Amino acid sequence: MSWLDNFDPQTISQQLAMASISAQQSQLKNQQNRVSAQQKALSTLKTALTDFQSALKGLAVSGSSGGMVKNSATASQEGYISLSASSSAKKGLYNISVKETASADQKAFESLTDADIAAASGNLKISVGEKEIDIDMSSVDSLAALRDKINADSGSGGATASLVKQNGQNILMIGSDKTGADYAVTLTADDAALHGQLTTQATQISTAKDAVIVMGDGAMTFTSSTNTFKDTIPGVELTVIRKTAEDAPLVINVDNDASGTREQANTFVDAYNKLRKQLDELTKSGNSDGTVARGALAGDSGITALESKLNSLLRTEFNGAKLADFGITPDKAGQLKLDGKQFEEALKEKPDAFNAMFDGSSGLLKRMEKEALDTFLSGTKGTLKQRQESLDRKSEQLSRKDAQIQTRYETTFNRYVKEFTNMKTIIAQMNQTMGQFF
């Protein structure tokens, strides 16, 4: 067997064609890896910034009306009222008596039958507050049809009709959708027989009433069409459940919730530290021996500017107070620490200042969002969107370059195969010719 028998044009062509593009492939692979790492890093950065933004918004709406400070409101007896105190509630004691709970108007028509509905003519008018419903009685012929017509025409905030069964008999019930004295149900009918049944033979299931509470010895009375009273006690939402006994008022105690407020502060600290840790991971410099990998966004000027802005805001005074006043300071690594003792002492002395520092359009939470996060996260002009689009374009360019290299490989491979195949054929023919003379 000669060397020619072992000579494979396919194999040698593949080796030579691969060698012709190996340098370009290696360079392209490095470029693709860098772009991929940056795309992944931007995705990680977006998640970190979005999580921090969500945490800031969550703190901004904590409590029933927002704010960082937590307050508590408790009643001396359970089962009469429920209470929710916002950050604006002020410490104090209040005597409250529940005189009435709100209820909706509801009537039952036990004598009304399908035959009465089928025989009625003209219109039926149902009034609830400022809303009116006109039912053409010629369009209904049964209690069920009347119920459906009332519910279809009433819309929101009007009347609701239903059927209940008693001893096998359907009974029509009509009631208001809202509680309160202003939402009594009034019914009139053109048909005299129907009008008489609706106005004189109705059973009052419940009466439209406002909730009534009295503060102190009766000097101040408050009413509500619902069972909820907002800011009757400033910063407290009070919902009545049942009437209190005569001469047995509830004592409402509104006080600062120091532990709840500290939880709020810790939530902010933890959210910031989580973000800062992720930023540090993405921008770490690495080391010369390779034991610490360089971050995909190391030296990134945008993140440097973001960190600088956040650090500046942490040290800025907002509405007369700054984080350091409440024992919240950054350590050497940029992580926030909370001094519990200093925090509780400062909070006891000036709780309003702590709330004001974070609250409102000029507070820390909103300024962090607007001045730092929005620069990156804005859906149209944000840095992240622009950079991601730029990397996407770069990735597409590299994909096209990869296709070009592959085409170059195939062209070179096919050329070599053809040349080496021809060469092998010629040499074989020459050997055959020479064999005829020797």
C-alpha positions as CSV (number, residue, x, y, z in Angstrom):
1,M,0.0,0.0,0.0
2,S,1.5,3.3,-1.0
3,W,1.1,6.8,0.6
4,L,-1.3,7.6,-2.2
5,D,-3.8,5.0,-0.9
6,N,-3.8,6.7,2.6
7,F,-4.1,10.2,1.2
8,D,-7.7,11.5,1.9
9,P,-8.5,14.8,0.1
10,Q,-11.5,15.4,2.4
11,T,-9.5,15.2,5.6
12,I,-6.5,17.3,4.4
13,S,-8.9,19.8,2.9
14,Q,-10.8,20.1,6.1
15,Q,-7.6,20.7,8.1
16,L,-6.3,23.3,5.7
17,A,-9.6,25.1,5.4
18,M,-10.0,25.2,9.2
19,A,-6.5,26.6,9.6
20,S,-7.3,29.4,7.2
21,I,-10.1,30.7,9.4
22,S,-9.0,29.7,12.9
23,A,-7.6,33.1,13.8
24,Q,-10.7,34.9,12.6
25,Q,-12.9,32.3,14.5
26,S,-11.0,32.8,17.7
27,Q,-11.3,36.5,17.5
28,L,-15.0,36.3,16.7
29,K,-15.6,33.9,19.6
30,N,-13.9,36.3,22.0
31,Q,-16.1,39.2,20.7
32,Q,-19.2,37.1,21.0
33,N,-18.4,36.0,24.5
34,R,-17.8,39.7,25.6
35,V,-21.1,40.8,24.0
36,S,-23.0,37.8,25.6
37,A,-21.4,38.6,29.0
38,Q,-22.4,42.2,28.8
39,Q,-26.0,41.3,27.7
40,K,-26.3,39.0,30.7
41,A,-24.8,41.7,33.0
42,L,-27.3,44.3,31.8
43,S,-30.1,41.9,32.4
44,T,-28.8,41.3,35.9
45,L,-28.4,45.0,36.4
46,K,-32.0,45.7,35.2
47,T,-33.4,43.0,37.6
48,A,-31.4,44.5,40.5
49,L,-32.5,48.1,39.8
50,T,-36.1,47.0,39.2
51,D,-36.2,45.1,42.5
52,F,-34.8,48.2,44.3
53,Q,-37.4,50.4,42.6
54,S,-40.2,48.1,43.6
55,A,-38.9,48.1,47.2
56,L,-38.9,52.0,47.2
57,K,-42.4,52.1,45.9
58,G,-43.5,49.5,48.5
59,L,-42.2,51.7,51.2
60,A,-43.8,54.8,49.8
61,V,-47.3,53.2,50.0
62,S,-46.8,51.5,53.3
63,G,-49.6,52.1,55.8
64,S,-53.1,53.2,54.8
65,S,-51.9,56.6,53.4
66,G,-48.2,56.0,52.9
67,G,-45.0,56.9,54.8
68,M,-42.2,55.2,56.6
69,V,-43.4,55.6,60.1
70,K,-45.7,52.9,61.5
71,N,-48.3,53.8,64.0
72,S,-50.8,51.6,65.9
73,A,-54.4,52.2,66.9
74,T,-56.1,49.9,69.3
75,A,-59.5,49.8,71.0
76,S,-60.2,48.9,74.6
77,Q,-62.7,46.3,73.6
78,E,-62.6,43.9,70.6
79,G,-65.5,43.2,68.2
80,Y,-66.9,46.8,67.9
81,I,-64.6,48.5,65.5
82,S,-61.5,47.8,63.3
83,L,-58.7,50.4,63.1
84,S,-55.9,51.2,60.8
85,A,-53.4,53.9,61.6
86,S,-51.3,55.6,58.8
87,S,-47.9,57.2,59.3
88,S,-49.6,60.6,59.7
89,A,-51.6,59.5,62.8
90,K,-50.8,61.4,66.0
91,K,-50.4,59.9,69.5
92,G,-53.5,60.3,71.6
93,L,-56.5,58.8,73.5
94,Y,-60.0,59.1,72.2
95,N,-63.4,58.0,73.6
96,I,-65.7,56.7,70.9
97,S,-69.3,55.3,71.2
98,V,-70.9,53.5,68.2
99,K,-74.5,54.6,68.1
100,E,-75.5,53.1,64.7
101,T,-74.0,51.0,62.0
102,A,-74.7,51.7,58.3
103,S,-77.2,49.5,56.5
104,A,-78.7,49.3,53.1
105,D,-82.4,49.6,52.3
106,Q,-84.0,46.2,51.4
107,K,-87.6,45.3,50.9
108,A,-89.4,41.9,50.4
109,F,-92.7,41.6,48.6
110,E,-94.3,38.4,49.9
111,S,-97.7,38.8,48.3
112,L,-96.4,39.5,44.8
113,T,-96.9,36.6,42.3
114,D,-96.0,35.8,38.7
115,A,-99.7,36.4,37.8
116,D,-99.5,40.0,39.3
117,I,-96.5,40.8,37.2
118,A,-98.0,39.4,34.0
119,A,-101.2,41.4,34.6
120,A,-99.5,44.7,35.3
121,S,-99.2,47.4,32.7
122,G,-97.5,50.8,32.4
123,N,-94.1,51.5,34.0
124,L,-92.5,50.6,37.3
125,K,-90.1,53.3,38.6
126,I,-87.4,52.4,41.1
127,S,-85.4,55.3,42.7
128,V,-82.2,54.9,44.7
129,G,-80.6,58.1,45.7
130,E,-80.2,60.1,42.5
131,K,-80.6,57.0,40.3
132,E,-83.8,56.0,38.7
133,I,-84.8,52.9,36.8
134,D,-87.9,52.7,34.6
135,I,-89.2,49.2,33.8
136,D,-91.8,48.7,31.0
137,M,-94.0,46.1,32.7
138,S,-95.3,44.9,29.3
139,S,-91.7,43.5,28.8
140,V,-91.9,41.2,31.8
141,D,-94.3,38.4,32.7
142,S,-92.9,36.8,35.9
143,L,-91.0,37.6,39.1
144,A,-87.9,36.1,37.6
145,A,-88.2,38.2,34.5
146,L,-88.7,41.3,36.6
147,R,-85.7,40.5,38.7
148,D,-83.5,40.1,35.6
149,K,-84.8,43.3,34.1
150,I,-84.1,45.3,37.2
151,N,-80.6,43.9,37.5
152,A,-79.8,44.5,33.8
153,D,-81.1,48.1,33.8
154,S,-79.8,49.1,37.2
155,G,-76.0,49.1,36.5
156,S,-73.6,49.9,39.3
157,G,-74.7,51.8,42.4
158,G,-78.4,51.3,41.9
159,A,-80.8,48.6,43.0
160,T,-80.4,44.8,43.1
161,A,-83.3,42.4,42.8
162,S,-83.3,38.7,44.0
163,L,-85.6,35.9,44.5
164,V,-85.7,33.8,47.7
165,K,-87.9,30.8,48.2
166,Q,-90.1,30.4,51.3
167,N,-92.3,27.4,51.7
168,G,-92.0,26.7,48.0
169,Q,-93.0,30.3,47.0
170,N,-90.7,32.7,45.2
171,I,-90.5,36.1,47.0
172,L,-89.1,39.1,45.3
173,M,-86.6,41.2,47.2
174,I,-85.3,44.6,46.1
175,G,-82.5,46.5,47.8
176,S,-80.0,49.3,47.4
177,D,-76.4,48.5,46.3
178,K,-75.1,51.1,48.8
179,T,-75.5,51.6,52.5
180,G,-76.6,55.0,54.0
181,A,-79.7,57.1,54.6
182,D,-79.4,58.7,51.2
183,Y,-79.9,55.4,49.4
184,A,-83.4,54.5,50.4
185,V,-85.4,52.5,47.8
186,T,-88.6,54.1,46.5
187,L,-91.0,52.2,44.2
188,T,-93.9,53.6,42.2
189,A,-96.0,52.0,39.5
190,D,-98.5,53.2,36.9
191,D,-100.6,50.1,37.5
192,A,-102.8,50.8,40.5
193,A,-102.9,47.2,41.7
194,L,-99.1,46.8,41.5
195,H,-98.5,50.2,43.1
196,G,-100.6,49.2,46.1
197,Q,-98.7,46.0,46.6
198,L,-95.4,47.7,46.3
199,T,-96.1,50.5,48.6
200,T,-98.4,49.0,51.3
201,Q,-97.5,45.3,51.4
202,A,-93.8,45.5,51.5
203,T,-91.9,43.9,54.4
204,Q,-88.9,46.1,55.4
205,I,-85.9,43.7,55.8
206,S,-83.4,46.4,56.6
207,T,-83.6,50.2,56.6
208,A,-81.3,52.7,54.9
209,K,-79.2,54.1,57.7
210,D,-75.9,56.0,58.2
211,A,-73.3,54.9,60.7
212,V,-73.1,57.2,63.7
213,I,-70.4,57.6,66.2
214,V,-70.0,60.0,69.1
215,M,-66.8,61.3,70.5
216,G,-66.3,62.1,74.1
217,D,-69.5,62.9,76.1
218,G,-71.6,63.5,73.1
219,A,-70.4,66.9,72.1
220,M,-69.3,65.7,68.7
221,T,-71.3,63.4,66.5
222,F,-70.1,62.0,63.1
223,T,-72.0,60.2,60.4
224,S,-71.0,58.1,57.4
225,S,-73.0,56.5,54.7
226,T,-70.6,53.5,55.0
227,N,-69.3,51.9,58.1
228,T,-65.9,53.5,57.6
229,F,-64.8,56.9,59.0
230,K,-61.6,58.3,57.6
231,D,-59.6,61.0,59.5
232,T,-62.3,61.5,62.1
233,I,-59.3,60.7,64.2
234,P,-56.5,62.2,62.1
235,G,-54.5,59.5,60.3
236,V,-56.8,56.7,61.5
237,E,-59.3,54.7,59.4
238,L,-62.1,53.5,61.7
239,T,-64.7,50.9,60.6
240,V,-67.6,50.2,62.9
241,I,-68.8,46.6,63.3
242,R,-71.6,46.8,65.9
243,K,-73.1,49.3,68.4
244,T,-71.5,49.8,71.8
245,A,-73.5,49.6,75.0
246,E,-74.8,52.8,76.6
247,D,-72.3,54.5,78.8
248,A,-69.6,52.1,77.7
249,P,-67.5,54.0,75.2
250,L,-64.4,52.5,73.6
251,V,-61.0,54.0,74.4
252,I,-59.0,54.3,71.2
253,N,-55.2,54.5,71.8
254,V,-53.1,55.9,68.9
255,D,-49.4,55.5,69.5
256,N,-46.1,55.2,67.6
257,D,-45.1,51.6,66.6
258,A,-41.3,51.8,67.0
259,S,-40.7,48.2,66.0
260,G,-42.8,48.5,62.9
261,T,-41.0,51.6,61.9
262,R,-37.7,50.0,62.4
263,E,-38.8,47.1,60.2
264,Q,-39.5,49.7,57.5
265,A,-36.0,51.2,58.0
266,N,-34.5,47.8,57.8
267,T,-36.4,47.0,54.6
268,F,-34.9,50.1,53.0
269,V,-31.4,49.2,54.3
270,D,-31.6,45.6,53.1
271,A,-33.0,46.7,49.7
272,Y,-30.2,49.2,49.2
273,N,-27.5,46.7,50.3
274,K,-28.8,44.1,48.0
275,L,-28.5,46.5,45.1
276,R,-25.1,47.7,46.1
277,K,-23.8,44.2,46.4
278,Q,-25.0,43.4,42.9
279,L,-23.4,46.6,41.5
280,D,-20.1,45.7,43.2
281,E,-20.2,42.2,41.7
282,L,-20.8,43.5,38.2
283,T,-18.0,46.1,38.4
284,K,-15.3,44.2,40.3
285,S,-11.8,44.7,38.9
286,G,-10.6,41.1,39.3
287,N,-6.9,40.3,40.0
288,S,-3.9,39.4,38.0
289,D,-3.8,35.7,39.0
290,G,-7.3,35.1,37.8
291,T,-8.7,33.9,41.1
292,V,-11.2,36.8,41.1
293,A,-12.8,37.2,37.7
294,R,-13.3,40.7,36.3
295,G,-16.9,41.9,36.3
296,A,-18.6,42.2,32.9
297,L,-19.2,45.9,33.6
298,A,-15.9,46.8,35.3
299,G,-15.0,50.4,34.8
300,D,-18.4,51.2,33.4
301,S,-18.9,55.0,33.6
302,G,-22.7,54.7,33.8
303,I,-22.6,52.5,36.9
304,T,-19.9,54.7,38.5
305,A,-22.2,57.7,38.0
306,L,-25.1,55.8,39.5
307,E,-23.2,54.8,42.6
308,S,-22.0,58.3,43.0
309,K,-25.6,59.7,42.8
310,L,-26.8,57.1,45.3
311,N,-24.0,57.8,47.7
312,S,-24.7,61.5,47.5
313,L,-28.4,61.0,48.2
314,L,-27.6,58.9,51.2
315,R,-25.8,61.9,52.7
316,T,-28.2,64.6,51.6
317,E,-30.6,66.4,54.0
318,F,-34.3,66.0,53.2
319,N,-36.8,68.3,54.8
320,G,-34.4,69.1,57.6
321,A,-33.2,65.5,58.4
322,K,-30.7,63.0,57.0
323,L,-30.2,59.3,57.4
324,A,-27.2,59.7,59.7
325,D,-29.5,61.5,62.2
326,F,-31.3,58.2,62.7
327,G,-28.2,56.0,62.8
328,I,-28.3,54.9,59.2
329,T,-24.8,55.2,57.7
330,P,-22.7,53.5,55.0
331,D,-19.6,51.5,56.0
332,K,-16.3,51.4,54.1
333,A,-17.7,48.9,51.6
334,G,-20.7,51.2,50.9
335,Q,-23.1,48.9,52.7
336,L,-25.7,50.7,55.0
337,K,-25.8,49.9,58.7
338,L,-28.5,50.8,61.2
339,D,-27.6,51.7,64.8
340,G,-30.7,50.5,66.7
341,K,-30.2,52.5,69.8
342,Q,-29.6,55.8,67.9
343,F,-32.5,55.0,65.6
344,E,-35.0,54.5,68.4
345,E,-33.9,57.6,70.4
346,A,-34.1,59.8,67.3
347,L,-37.5,58.3,66.3
348,K,-38.9,58.9,69.7
349,E,-37.8,62.5,69.6
350,K,-38.8,63.4,66.0
351,P,-40.9,60.8,64.2
352,D,-42.3,63.3,61.8
353,A,-38.8,64.2,60.7
354,F,-38.1,60.5,59.8
355,N,-41.3,60.3,57.8
356,A,-40.7,63.7,56.0
357,M,-37.2,62.6,55.1
358,F,-38.5,59.8,53.0
359,D,-41.9,61.1,52.0
360,G,-43.2,63.2,49.1
361,S,-41.8,64.3,45.7
362,S,-38.8,65.9,47.4
363,G,-38.1,63.0,49.8
364,L,-35.4,60.4,49.6
365,L,-37.5,57.6,48.1
366,K,-38.8,59.7,45.2
367,R,-35.5,61.4,44.5
368,M,-33.7,58.0,44.4
369,E,-36.2,56.8,41.9
370,K,-36.2,59.9,39.7
371,E,-32.6,61.0,39.8
372,A,-30.9,57.6,39.9
373,L,-33.1,54.7,38.8
374,D,-35.1,56.4,36.0
375,T,-31.9,57.3,34.2
376,F,-31.3,53.5,33.7
377,L,-34.9,52.2,33.7
378,S,-36.8,54.6,31.5
379,G,-38.6,52.6,28.9
380,T,-37.8,55.1,26.0
381,K,-34.6,56.9,26.8
382,G,-33.2,54.8,29.6
383,T,-29.5,53.8,29.6
384,L,-30.3,50.1,29.8
385,K,-32.6,50.2,26.8
386,Q,-30.2,52.1,24.7
387,R,-27.2,49.9,25.7
388,Q,-29.2,46.7,25.2
389,E,-30.2,47.8,21.7
390,S,-26.6,48.6,20.9
391,L,-25.5,45.1,22.1
392,D,-28.3,43.5,20.1
393,R,-27.0,45.3,17.0
394,K,-23.4,44.2,17.8
395,S,-24.6,40.6,18.3
396,E,-26.4,40.7,14.9
397,Q,-23.2,42.0,13.2
398,L,-21.1,39.3,14.8
399,S,-23.7,36.7,13.6
400,R,-23.3,38.0,10.1
401,K,-19.6,37.9,10.4
402,D,-19.8,34.3,11.6
403,A,-21.9,33.4,8.6
404,Q,-19.2,35.0,6.3
405,I,-16.4,33.0,8.0
406,Q,-18.4,29.8,7.5
407,T,-18.9,30.7,3.8
408,R,-15.2,31.3,3.5
409,Y,-14.5,27.9,5.1
410,E,-16.8,26.1,2.8
411,T,-15.4,27.8,-0.3
412,T,-11.8,27.0,0.8
413,F,-12.7,23.5,1.7
414,N,-14.4,22.8,-1.6
415,R,-11.4,24.3,-3.6
416,Y,-8.9,22.1,-1.7
417,V,-11.0,19.0,-2.1
418,K,-11.2,19.6,-5.9
419,E,-7.5,20.3,-6.2
420,F,-6.3,17.4,-4.0
421,T,-8.7,15.0,-5.7
422,N,-7.4,16.0,-9.1
423,M,-3.9,15.7,-7.9
424,K,-4.5,12.2,-6.5
425,T,-6.1,11.2,-9.8
426,I,-3.1,12.5,-11.9
427,I,-0.6,10.8,-9.7
428,A,-2.5,7.5,-9.8
429,Q,-2.5,7.8,-13.6
430,M,1.2,8.6,-13.7
431,N,2.0,5.6,-11.5
432,Q,-0.1,3.3,-13.8
433,T,1.7,4.6,-16.9
434,M,5.2,4.2,-15.3
435,G,4.2,0.6,-14.2
436,Q,3.9,-0.4,-17.9
437,F,7.7,0.3,-18.4
438,F,9.0,-1.3,-15.3
